[in-house]
């Protein structure tokens, strides 16, 4: 029987990242790569 891996919801992950301002750079880079346009979080 395969081992089940937990599924992380995108909205939960983003909300968790936004709790600390230090993570804004990581989130900006991820969203910029995903959407293929520059994203800035203020």
mmCIF entry with sequence, helices, sheets and N, C-alpha, C, O atoms, coordinates in Angstrom:
data_MODEL
# 
_entry.id   MODEL 
# 
_entity.id                         1 
_entity.type                       polymer 
_entity.pdbx_number_of_molecules   1 
# 
_entity_poly.entity_id                      1 
_entity_poly.type                           'polypeptide(L)' 
_entity_poly.nstd_linkage                   no 
_entity_poly.nstd_monomer                   no 
_entity_poly.pdbx_seq_one_letter_code       
;(UNK)(UNK)(UNK)(UNK)(UNK)(UNK)(UNK)(UNK)(UNK)(UNK)(UNK)(UNK)(UNK)(UNK)(UNK)(UNK)
(UNK)(UNK)(UNK)(UNK)(UNK)(UNK)(UNK)(UNK)(UNK)(UNK)(UNK)(UNK)(UNK)(UNK)(UNK)(UNK)
(UNK)(UNK)(UNK)(UNK)(UNK)(UNK)(UNK)(UNK)(UNK)(UNK)
;
_entity_poly.pdbx_seq_one_letter_code_can   XXXXXXXXXXXXXXXXXXXXXXXXXXXXXXXXXXXXXXXXXX 
_entity_poly.pdbx_strand_id                 A 
# 
loop_
_entity_poly_seq.entity_id 
_entity_poly_seq.num 
_entity_poly_seq.mon_id 
_entity_poly_seq.hetero 
1 1  UNK n 
1 2  UNK n 
1 3  UNK n 
1 4  UNK n 
1 5  UNK n 
1 6  UNK n 
1 7  UNK n 
1 8  UNK n 
1 9  UNK n 
1 10 UNK n 
1 11 UNK n 
1 12 UNK n 
1 13 UNK n 
1 14 UNK n 
1 15 UNK n 
1 16 UNK n 
1 17 UNK n 
1 18 UNK n 
1 19 UNK n 
1 20 UNK n 
1 21 UNK n 
1 22 UNK n 
1 23 UNK n 
1 24 UNK n 
1 25 UNK n 
1 26 UNK n 
1 27 UNK n 
1 28 UNK n 
1 29 UNK n 
1 30 UNK n 
1 31 UNK n 
1 32 UNK n 
1 33 UNK n 
1 34 UNK n 
1 35 UNK n 
1 36 UNK n 
1 37 UNK n 
1 38 UNK n 
1 39 UNK n 
1 40 UNK n 
1 41 UNK n 
1 42 UNK n 
# 
_struct_asym.id          A 
_struct_asym.entity_id   1 
# 
loop_
_struct_conf.conf_type_id 
_struct_conf.id 
_struct_conf.pdbx_PDB_helix_id 
_struct_conf.beg_label_comp_id 
_struct_conf.beg_label_asym_id 
_struct_conf.beg_label_seq_id 
_struct_conf.pdbx_beg_PDB_ins_code 
_struct_conf.end_label_comp_id 
_struct_conf.end_label_asym_id 
_struct_conf.end_label_seq_id 
_struct_conf.pdbx_end_PDB_ins_code 
_struct_conf.beg_auth_comp_id 
_struct_conf.beg_auth_asym_id 
_struct_conf.beg_auth_seq_id 
_struct_conf.end_auth_comp_id 
_struct_conf.end_auth_asym_id 
_struct_conf.end_auth_seq_id 
_struct_conf.pdbx_PDB_helix_class 
_struct_conf.details 
_struct_conf.pdbx_PDB_helix_length 
HELX_P HELX_P1 AA1 UNK A 10 ? UNK A 17 ? UNK A 10 UNK A 17 1 ? 8  
HELX_P HELX_P2 AA2 UNK A 21 ? UNK A 23 ? UNK A 21 UNK A 23 5 ? 3  
HELX_P HELX_P3 AA3 UNK A 24 ? UNK A 35 ? UNK A 24 UNK A 35 1 ? 12 
# 
_struct_conf_type.id          HELX_P 
_struct_conf_type.criteria    ? 
_struct_conf_type.reference   ? 
# 
loop_
_atom_site.group_PDB 
_atom_site.id 
_atom_site.type_symbol 
_atom_site.label_atom_id 
_atom_site.label_alt_id 
_atom_site.label_comp_id 
_atom_site.label_asym_id 
_atom_site.label_entity_id 
_atom_site.label_seq_id 
_atom_site.pdbx_PDB_ins_code 
_atom_site.Cartn_x 
_atom_site.Cartn_y 
_atom_site.Cartn_z 
_atom_site.occupancy 
_atom_site.B_iso_or_equiv 
_atom_site.pdbx_formal_charge 
_atom_site.auth_seq_id 
_atom_site.auth_comp_id 
_atom_site.auth_asym_id 
_atom_site.auth_atom_id 
_atom_site.pdbx_PDB_model_num 
ATOM 1   N N  . UNK A 1 1  ? 0.841  -1.175 0.000   1.00 0.00 ? 1  UNK A N  1 
ATOM 2   C CA . UNK A 1 1  ? 0.000  0.000  0.000   1.00 0.00 ? 1  UNK A CA 1 
ATOM 3   C C  . UNK A 1 1  ? 0.893  1.249  0.000   1.00 0.00 ? 1  UNK A C  1 
ATOM 4   O O  . UNK A 1 1  ? 1.815  1.339  0.811   1.00 0.00 ? 1  UNK A O  1 
ATOM 5   N N  . UNK A 1 2  ? 0.633  2.223  -0.905  1.00 0.00 ? 2  UNK A N  1 
ATOM 6   C CA . UNK A 1 2  ? 1.477  3.412  -0.972  1.00 0.00 ? 2  UNK A CA 1 
ATOM 7   C C  . UNK A 1 2  ? 1.290  4.306  0.258   1.00 0.00 ? 2  UNK A C  1 
ATOM 8   O O  . UNK A 1 2  ? 0.216  4.364  0.858   1.00 0.00 ? 2  UNK A O  1 
ATOM 9   N N  . UNK A 1 3  ? 2.364  4.989  0.602   1.00 0.00 ? 3  UNK A N  1 
ATOM 10  C CA . UNK A 1 3  ? 2.306  5.925  1.719   1.00 0.00 ? 3  UNK A CA 1 
ATOM 11  C C  . UNK A 1 3  ? 1.609  7.203  1.266   1.00 0.00 ? 3  UNK A C  1 
ATOM 12  O O  . UNK A 1 3  ? 1.958  7.779  0.235   1.00 0.00 ? 3  UNK A O  1 
ATOM 13  N N  . UNK A 1 4  ? 0.631  7.638  2.038   1.00 0.00 ? 4  UNK A N  1 
ATOM 14  C CA . UNK A 1 4  ? -0.083 8.859  1.680   1.00 0.00 ? 4  UNK A CA 1 
ATOM 15  C C  . UNK A 1 4  ? 0.723  10.081 2.104   1.00 0.00 ? 4  UNK A C  1 
ATOM 16  O O  . UNK A 1 4  ? 1.261  10.135 3.210   1.00 0.00 ? 4  UNK A O  1 
ATOM 17  N N  . UNK A 1 5  ? 0.797  11.054 1.208   1.00 0.00 ? 5  UNK A N  1 
ATOM 18  C CA . UNK A 1 5  ? 1.480  12.302 1.523   1.00 0.00 ? 5  UNK A CA 1 
ATOM 19  C C  . UNK A 1 5  ? 0.420  13.365 1.777   1.00 0.00 ? 5  UNK A C  1 
ATOM 20  O O  . UNK A 1 5  ? -0.590 13.413 1.076   1.00 0.00 ? 5  UNK A O  1 
ATOM 21  N N  . UNK A 1 6  ? 0.644  14.218 2.775   1.00 0.00 ? 6  UNK A N  1 
ATOM 22  C CA . UNK A 1 6  ? -0.354 15.255 3.052   1.00 0.00 ? 6  UNK A CA 1 
ATOM 23  C C  . UNK A 1 6  ? -0.439 16.252 1.900   1.00 0.00 ? 6  UNK A C  1 
ATOM 24  O O  . UNK A 1 6  ? 0.565  16.565 1.260   1.00 0.00 ? 6  UNK A O  1 
ATOM 25  N N  . UNK A 1 7  ? -1.625 16.737 1.652   1.00 0.00 ? 7  UNK A N  1 
ATOM 26  C CA . UNK A 1 7  ? -1.854 17.741 0.619   1.00 0.00 ? 7  UNK A CA 1 
ATOM 27  C C  . UNK A 1 7  ? -1.948 19.095 1.313   1.00 0.00 ? 7  UNK A C  1 
ATOM 28  O O  . UNK A 1 7  ? -2.711 19.265 2.264   1.00 0.00 ? 7  UNK A O  1 
ATOM 29  N N  . UNK A 1 8  ? -1.167 20.052 0.829   1.00 0.00 ? 8  UNK A N  1 
ATOM 30  C CA . UNK A 1 8  ? -1.178 21.392 1.406   1.00 0.00 ? 8  UNK A CA 1 
ATOM 31  C C  . UNK A 1 8  ? -1.978 22.299 0.483   1.00 0.00 ? 8  UNK A C  1 
ATOM 32  O O  . UNK A 1 8  ? -1.690 22.403 -0.710  1.00 0.00 ? 8  UNK A O  1 
ATOM 33  N N  . UNK A 1 9  ? -2.977 22.949 1.046   1.00 0.00 ? 9  UNK A N  1 
ATOM 34  C CA . UNK A 1 9  ? -3.803 23.855 0.250   1.00 0.00 ? 9  UNK A CA 1 
ATOM 35  C C  . UNK A 1 9  ? -3.035 25.143 -0.033  1.00 0.00 ? 9  UNK A C  1 
ATOM 36  O O  . UNK A 1 9  ? -2.302 25.642 0.820   1.00 0.00 ? 9  UNK A O  1 
ATOM 37  N N  . UNK A 1 10 ? -3.212 25.672 -1.241  1.00 0.00 ? 10 UNK A N  1 
ATOM 38  C CA . UNK A 1 10 ? -2.492 26.870 -1.666  1.00 0.00 ? 10 UNK A CA 1 
ATOM 39  C C  . UNK A 1 10 ? -2.837 28.064 -0.780  1.00 0.00 ? 10 UNK A C  1 
ATOM 40  O O  . UNK A 1 10 ? -1.941 28.811 -0.387  1.00 0.00 ? 10 UNK A O  1 
ATOM 41  N N  . UNK A 1 11 ? -4.118 28.259 -0.458  1.00 0.00 ? 11 UNK A N  1 
ATOM 42  C CA . UNK A 1 11 ? -4.504 29.417 0.348   1.00 0.00 ? 11 UNK A CA 1 
ATOM 43  C C  . UNK A 1 11 ? -3.905 29.341 1.750   1.00 0.00 ? 11 UNK A C  1 
ATOM 44  O O  . UNK A 1 11 ? -3.520 30.366 2.312   1.00 0.00 ? 11 UNK A O  1 
ATOM 45  N N  . UNK A 1 12 ? -3.823 28.142 2.316   1.00 0.00 ? 12 UNK A N  1 
ATOM 46  C CA . UNK A 1 12 ? -3.212 27.972 3.641   1.00 0.00 ? 12 UNK A CA 1 
ATOM 47  C C  . UNK A 1 12 ? -1.723 28.297 3.575   1.00 0.00 ? 12 UNK A C  1 
ATOM 48  O O  . UNK A 1 12 ? -1.185 28.955 4.466   1.00 0.00 ? 12 UNK A O  1 
ATOM 49  N N  . UNK A 1 13 ? -1.063 27.835 2.519   1.00 0.00 ? 13 UNK A N  1 
ATOM 50  C CA . UNK A 1 13 ? 0.378  28.077 2.375   1.00 0.00 ? 13 UNK A CA 1 
ATOM 51  C C  . UNK A 1 13 ? 0.669  29.569 2.225   1.00 0.00 ? 13 UNK A C  1 
ATOM 52  O O  . UNK A 1 13 ? 1.608  30.076 2.838   1.00 0.00 ? 13 UNK A O  1 
ATOM 53  N N  . UNK A 1 14 ? -0.118 30.273 1.424   1.00 0.00 ? 14 UNK A N  1 
ATOM 54  C CA . UNK A 1 14 ? 0.091  31.707 1.225   1.00 0.00 ? 14 UNK A CA 1 
ATOM 55  C C  . UNK A 1 14 ? -0.165 32.463 2.525   1.00 0.00 ? 14 UNK A C  1 
ATOM 56  O O  . UNK A 1 14 ? 0.604  33.350 2.895   1.00 0.00 ? 14 UNK A O  1 
ATOM 57  N N  . UNK A 1 15 ? -1.248 32.109 3.216   1.00 0.00 ? 15 UNK A N  1 
ATOM 58  C CA . UNK A 1 15 ? -1.567 32.778 4.480   1.00 0.00 ? 15 UNK A CA 1 
ATOM 59  C C  . UNK A 1 15 ? -0.454 32.561 5.502   1.00 0.00 ? 15 UNK A C  1 
ATOM 60  O O  . UNK A 1 15 ? -0.115 33.470 6.259   1.00 0.00 ? 15 UNK A O  1 
ATOM 61  N N  . UNK A 1 16 ? 0.108  31.366 5.521   1.00 0.00 ? 16 UNK A N  1 
ATOM 62  C CA . UNK A 1 16 ? 1.207  31.061 6.437   1.00 0.00 ? 16 UNK A CA 1 
ATOM 63  C C  . UNK A 1 16 ? 2.455  31.861 6.069   1.00 0.00 ? 16 UNK A C  1 
ATOM 64  O O  . UNK A 1 16 ? 3.147  32.373 6.950   1.00 0.00 ? 16 UNK A O  1 
ATOM 65  N N  . UNK A 1 17 ? 2.745  31.971 4.772   1.00 0.00 ? 17 UNK A N  1 
ATOM 66  C CA . UNK A 1 17 ? 3.904  32.752 4.327   1.00 0.00 ? 17 UNK A CA 1 
ATOM 67  C C  . UNK A 1 17 ? 3.753  34.231 4.668   1.00 0.00 ? 17 UNK A C  1 
ATOM 68  O O  . UNK A 1 17 ? 4.733  34.892 5.013   1.00 0.00 ? 17 UNK A O  1 
ATOM 69  N N  . UNK A 1 18 ? 2.525  34.756 4.572   1.00 0.00 ? 18 UNK A N  1 
ATOM 70  C CA . UNK A 1 18 ? 2.313  36.184 4.779   1.00 0.00 ? 18 UNK A CA 1 
ATOM 71  C C  . UNK A 1 18 ? 2.341  36.590 6.247   1.00 0.00 ? 18 UNK A C  1 
ATOM 72  O O  . UNK A 1 18 ? 2.293  37.781 6.554   1.00 0.00 ? 18 UNK A O  1 
ATOM 73  N N  . UNK A 1 19 ? 2.419  35.635 7.151   1.00 0.00 ? 19 UNK A N  1 
ATOM 74  C CA . UNK A 1 19 ? 2.480  35.983 8.575   1.00 0.00 ? 19 UNK A CA 1 
ATOM 75  C C  . UNK A 1 19 ? 3.763  36.713 8.929   1.00 0.00 ? 19 UNK A C  1 
ATOM 76  O O  . UNK A 1 19 ? 3.776  37.548 9.833   1.00 0.00 ? 19 UNK A O  1 
ATOM 77  N N  . UNK A 1 20 ? 4.847  36.403 8.219   1.00 0.00 ? 20 UNK A N  1 
ATOM 78  C CA . UNK A 1 20 ? 6.138  37.038 8.490   1.00 0.00 ? 20 UNK A CA 1 
ATOM 79  C C  . UNK A 1 20 ? 6.566  37.859 7.279   1.00 0.00 ? 20 UNK A C  1 
ATOM 80  O O  . UNK A 1 20 ? 6.601  37.360 6.154   1.00 0.00 ? 20 UNK A O  1 
ATOM 81  N N  . UNK A 1 21 ? 6.888  39.116 7.526   1.00 0.00 ? 21 UNK A N  1 
ATOM 82  C CA . UNK A 1 21 ? 7.272  40.011 6.433   1.00 0.00 ? 21 UNK A CA 1 
ATOM 83  C C  . UNK A 1 21 ? 8.538  39.548 5.717   1.00 0.00 ? 21 UNK A C  1 
ATOM 84  O O  . UNK A 1 21 ? 8.744  39.886 4.552   1.00 0.00 ? 21 UNK A O  1 
ATOM 85  N N  . UNK A 1 22 ? 9.382  38.787 6.391   1.00 0.00 ? 22 UNK A N  1 
ATOM 86  C CA . UNK A 1 22 ? 10.613 38.280 5.780   1.00 0.00 ? 22 UNK A CA 1 
ATOM 87  C C  . UNK A 1 22 ? 10.309 37.328 4.624   1.00 0.00 ? 22 UNK A C  1 
ATOM 88  O O  . UNK A 1 22 ? 11.150 37.148 3.744   1.00 0.00 ? 22 UNK A O  1 
ATOM 89  N N  . UNK A 1 23 ? 9.139  36.723 4.609   1.00 0.00 ? 23 UNK A N  1 
ATOM 90  C CA . UNK A 1 23 ? 8.771  35.774 3.559   1.00 0.00 ? 23 UNK A CA 1 
ATOM 91  C C  . UNK A 1 23 ? 8.198  36.455 2.317   1.00 0.00 ? 23 UNK A C  1 
ATOM 92  O O  . UNK A 1 23 ? 7.937  35.783 1.319   1.00 0.00 ? 23 UNK A O  1 
ATOM 93  N N  . UNK A 1 24 ? 7.998  37.773 2.356   1.00 0.00 ? 24 UNK A N  1 
ATOM 94  C CA . UNK A 1 24 ? 7.418  38.466 1.211   1.00 0.00 ? 24 UNK A CA 1 
ATOM 95  C C  . UNK A 1 24 ? 8.285  38.303 -0.035  1.00 0.00 ? 24 UNK A C  1 
ATOM 96  O O  . UNK A 1 24 ? 7.754  38.145 -1.135  1.00 0.00 ? 24 UNK A O  1 
ATOM 97  N N  . UNK A 1 25 ? 9.616  38.338 0.118   1.00 0.00 ? 25 UNK A N  1 
ATOM 98  C CA . UNK A 1 25 ? 10.510 38.180 -1.037  1.00 0.00 ? 25 UNK A CA 1 
ATOM 99  C C  . UNK A 1 25 ? 10.343 36.812 -1.684  1.00 0.00 ? 25 UNK A C  1 
ATOM 100 O O  . UNK A 1 25 ? 10.343 36.695 -2.909  1.00 0.00 ? 25 UNK A O  1 
ATOM 101 N N  . UNK A 1 26 ? 10.202 35.786 -0.864  1.00 0.00 ? 26 UNK A N  1 
ATOM 102 C CA . UNK A 1 26 ? 10.006 34.426 -1.384  1.00 0.00 ? 26 UNK A CA 1 
ATOM 103 C C  . UNK A 1 26 ? 8.691  34.355 -2.146  1.00 0.00 ? 26 UNK A C  1 
ATOM 104 O O  . UNK A 1 26 ? 8.632  33.798 -3.242  1.00 0.00 ? 26 UNK A O  1 
ATOM 105 N N  . UNK A 1 27 ? 7.639  34.918 -1.565  1.00 0.00 ? 27 UNK A N  1 
ATOM 106 C CA . UNK A 1 27 ? 6.323  34.899 -2.199  1.00 0.00 ? 27 UNK A CA 1 
ATOM 107 C C  . UNK A 1 27 ? 6.314  35.715 -3.487  1.00 0.00 ? 27 UNK A C  1 
ATOM 108 O O  . UNK A 1 27 ? 5.711  35.301 -4.477  1.00 0.00 ? 27 UNK A O  1 
ATOM 109 N N  . UNK A 1 28 ? 6.978  36.871 -3.484  1.00 0.00 ? 28 UNK A N  1 
ATOM 110 C CA . UNK A 1 28 ? 7.075  37.681 -4.698  1.00 0.00 ? 28 UNK A CA 1 
ATOM 111 C C  . UNK A 1 28 ? 7.747  36.906 -5.821  1.00 0.00 ? 28 UNK A C  1 
ATOM 112 O O  . UNK A 1 28 ? 7.275  36.923 -6.958  1.00 0.00 ? 28 UNK A O  1 
ATOM 113 N N  . UNK A 1 29 ? 8.841  36.228 -5.510  1.00 0.00 ? 29 UNK A N  1 
ATOM 114 C CA . UNK A 1 29 ? 9.546  35.437 -6.520  1.00 0.00 ? 29 UNK A CA 1 
ATOM 115 C C  . UNK A 1 29 ? 8.700  34.302 -7.052  1.00 0.00 ? 29 UNK A C  1 
ATOM 116 O O  . UNK A 1 29 ? 8.687  34.044 -8.255  1.00 0.00 ? 29 UNK A O  1 
ATOM 117 N N  . UNK A 1 30 ? 7.990  33.618 -6.161  1.00 0.00 ? 30 UNK A N  1 
ATOM 118 C CA . UNK A 1 30 ? 7.134  32.503 -6.574  1.00 0.00 ? 30 UNK A CA 1 
ATOM 119 C C  . UNK A 1 30 ? 6.010  32.988 -7.485  1.00 0.00 ? 30 UNK A C  1 
ATOM 120 O O  . UNK A 1 30 ? 5.776  32.413 -8.548  1.00 0.00 ? 30 UNK A O  1 
ATOM 121 N N  . UNK A 1 31 ? 5.317  34.045 -7.067  1.00 0.00 ? 31 UNK A N  1 
ATOM 122 C CA . UNK A 1 31 ? 4.202  34.553 -7.873  1.00 0.00 ? 31 UNK A CA 1 
ATOM 123 C C  . UNK A 1 31 ? 4.683  35.135 -9.197  1.00 0.00 ? 31 UNK A C  1 
ATOM 124 O O  . UNK A 1 31 ? 4.014  34.983 -10.219 1.00 0.00 ? 31 UNK A O  1 
ATOM 125 N N  . UNK A 1 32 ? 5.838  35.801 -9.190  1.00 0.00 ? 32 UNK A N  1 
ATOM 126 C CA . UNK A 1 32 ? 6.386  36.351 -10.433 1.00 0.00 ? 32 UNK A CA 1 
ATOM 127 C C  . UNK A 1 32 ? 6.712  35.240 -11.426 1.00 0.00 ? 32 UNK A C  1 
ATOM 128 O O  . UNK A 1 32 ? 6.447  35.376 -12.620 1.00 0.00 ? 32 UNK A O  1 
ATOM 129 N N  . UNK A 1 33 ? 7.284  34.146 -10.937 1.00 0.00 ? 33 UNK A N  1 
ATOM 130 C CA . UNK A 1 33 ? 7.601  33.017 -11.816 1.00 0.00 ? 33 UNK A CA 1 
ATOM 131 C C  . UNK A 1 33 ? 6.328  32.334 -12.300 1.00 0.00 ? 33 UNK A C  1 
ATOM 132 O O  . UNK A 1 33 ? 6.240  31.933 -13.460 1.00 0.00 ? 33 UNK A O  1 
ATOM 133 N N  . UNK A 1 34 ? 5.354  32.201 -11.423 1.00 0.00 ? 34 UNK A N  1 
ATOM 134 C CA . UNK A 1 34 ? 4.101  31.530 -11.774 1.00 0.00 ? 34 UNK A CA 1 
ATOM 135 C C  . UNK A 1 34 ? 3.309  32.326 -12.807 1.00 0.00 ? 34 UNK A C  1 
ATOM 136 O O  . UNK A 1 34 ? 2.797  31.762 -13.773 1.00 0.00 ? 34 UNK A O  1 
ATOM 137 N N  . UNK A 1 35 ? 3.211  33.631 -12.599 1.00 0.00 ? 35 UNK A N  1 
ATOM 138 C CA . UNK A 1 35 ? 2.404  34.483 -13.479 1.00 0.00 ? 35 UNK A CA 1 
ATOM 139 C C  . UNK A 1 35 ? 3.196  35.089 -14.629 1.00 0.00 ? 35 UNK A C  1 
ATOM 140 O O  . UNK A 1 35 ? 2.617  35.699 -15.528 1.00 0.00 ? 35 UNK A O  1 
ATOM 141 N N  . UNK A 1 36 ? 4.511  34.927 -14.606 1.00 0.00 ? 36 UNK A N  1 
ATOM 142 C CA . UNK A 1 36 ? 5.416  35.447 -15.635 1.00 0.00 ? 36 UNK A CA 1 
ATOM 143 C C  . UNK A 1 36 ? 5.279  36.955 -15.818 1.00 0.00 ? 36 UNK A C  1 
ATOM 144 O O  . UNK A 1 36 ? 5.286  37.465 -16.939 1.00 0.00 ? 36 UNK A O  1 
ATOM 145 N N  . UNK A 1 37 ? 5.153  37.656 -14.692 1.00 0.00 ? 37 UNK A N  1 
ATOM 146 C CA . UNK A 1 37 ? 5.170  39.115 -14.688 1.00 0.00 ? 37 UNK A CA 1 
ATOM 147 C C  . UNK A 1 37 ? 5.636  39.570 -13.310 1.00 0.00 ? 37 UNK A C  1 
ATOM 148 O O  . UNK A 1 37 ? 5.434  38.866 -12.321 1.00 0.00 ? 37 UNK A O  1 
ATOM 149 N N  . UNK A 1 38 ? 6.256  40.739 -13.244 1.00 0.00 ? 38 UNK A N  1 
ATOM 150 C CA . UNK A 1 38 ? 6.783  41.203 -11.956 1.00 0.00 ? 38 UNK A CA 1 
ATOM 151 C C  . UNK A 1 38 ? 5.666  41.461 -10.943 1.00 0.00 ? 38 UNK A C  1 
ATOM 152 O O  . UNK A 1 38 ? 4.671  42.115 -11.257 1.00 0.00 ? 38 UNK A O  1 
ATOM 153 N N  . UNK A 1 39 ? 5.840  40.946 -9.741  1.00 0.00 ? 39 UNK A N  1 
ATOM 154 C CA . UNK A 1 39 ? 4.876  41.120 -8.651  1.00 0.00 ? 39 UNK A CA 1 
ATOM 155 C C  . UNK A 1 39 ? 5.614  41.775 -7.490  1.00 0.00 ? 39 UNK A C  1 
ATOM 156 O O  . UNK A 1 39 ? 6.729  41.374 -7.158  1.00 0.00 ? 39 UNK A O  1 
ATOM 157 N N  . UNK A 1 40 ? 4.998  42.782 -6.871  1.00 0.00 ? 40 UNK A N  1 
ATOM 158 C CA . UNK A 1 40 ? 5.569  43.437 -5.699  1.00 0.00 ? 40 UNK A CA 1 
ATOM 159 C C  . UNK A 1 40 ? 4.531  43.442 -4.589  1.00 0.00 ? 40 UNK A C  1 
ATOM 160 O O  . UNK A 1 40 ? 3.390  43.857 -4.794  1.00 0.00 ? 40 UNK A O  1 
ATOM 161 N N  . UNK A 1 41 ? 4.931  42.982 -3.419  1.00 0.00 ? 41 UNK A N  1 
ATOM 162 C CA . UNK A 1 41 ? 4.060  43.000 -2.245  1.00 0.00 ? 41 UNK A CA 1 
ATOM 163 C C  . UNK A 1 41 ? 4.546  44.116 -1.341  1.00 0.00 ? 41 UNK A C  1 
ATOM 164 O O  . UNK A 1 41 ? 5.718  44.152 -0.965  1.00 0.00 ? 41 UNK A O  1 
ATOM 165 N N  . UNK A 1 42 ? 3.655  45.024 -0.992  1.00 0.00 ? 42 UNK A N  1 
ATOM 166 C CA . UNK A 1 42 ? 4.035  46.171 -0.151  1.00 0.00 ? 42 UNK A CA 1 
ATOM 167 C C  . UNK A 1 42 ? 3.580  45.971 1.266   1.00 0.00 ? 42 UNK A C  1 
ATOM 168 O O  . UNK A 1 42 ? 3.811  46.831 2.116   1.00 0.00 ? 42 UNK A O  1 
# 
